[in-house]
Amino acid sequence: MEKIERSGEHLLFLVNQLLDYAKMETGRLEVDPEICDVREVLEPVVEQMRVLTEQKDLQLEMRIPPCLMLADVTRTRQILINLMGNAIKFTDSGKVAVVVTETEDKVHIDVSDTGAGIEPGELEKIFEAFHQADLTLSRSAAGTGLGLSVAKELARLEGGTIRVRSEVGVGSTFTLSLPRETPPVLEKAA
C-alpha cells in the first residue's frame, strides 16, 4: 500500500509539473507574494524531505536564521521541494544542506549537496524544459526534466533568481534569491 501511495503522489507531482509548464508557456503561471518568515516557509519543506535523506542515509543540515522575505509561500515551497528533491536524488553519500543568508535587499537560500555534480557545459541547459543533464543518471533518477525550468520561472515571477554552482565529483549548490521584506517599488511609493 505504501508503494502505491508513493507512486500516486509521484504521479500527481509529475502531472502538476506538466500543468505548471503549460501555464508557463501560455503566460498564465501566477504568483501571489507576501511578506513571510523564511523559517515558516522552509522548515516544513526540510522536514518533509528529511524522510528521503534518511532513506538514502544522507546527512541533512539546516541553517535558517530568522528573517523576512517577499515570497509566494506555496510557490517558494514548490521551488525548494524541487531543489532539495534533485539534491537528494543525485547524491549517493554525504549530505544535503539548506543554508539561508541575507544581503541588503535579498534573502539567499542555498541548497547544496555532495553529489555527482554537473558538467560545465550542462549548467545553463539544465534550466531548459525537458532537459536532463546526464542521461545515465537521469535514467536511474526518473523525472520529466521540467522541475528546474518551472522553478526558475517561478523565482523570476517572485522577483528573484536561481543560480547554480557545481563541480563534477564534488557537488552542486543551487541558490534561490528572493526580495527581502519590501519590494523597491513599494518603498518608493511610501
Protein Blocks (a to p, Z undefined) as FASTA:
>chain_A
ZZmmmmmmmmmmmmmmmmmmmmmmnopaccddddddfklmmmmmmmmmmmmmmmnopacd
dddddddddddfklmmmmmmmmmmmmmmmpcbhcddddddddfkbccdddddfbebpafk
lmmmmmpghiafblmlmmmmgcehlmmmmmmmmmmmnopacdddddehkbccddddddeh
iafklmmmZZ
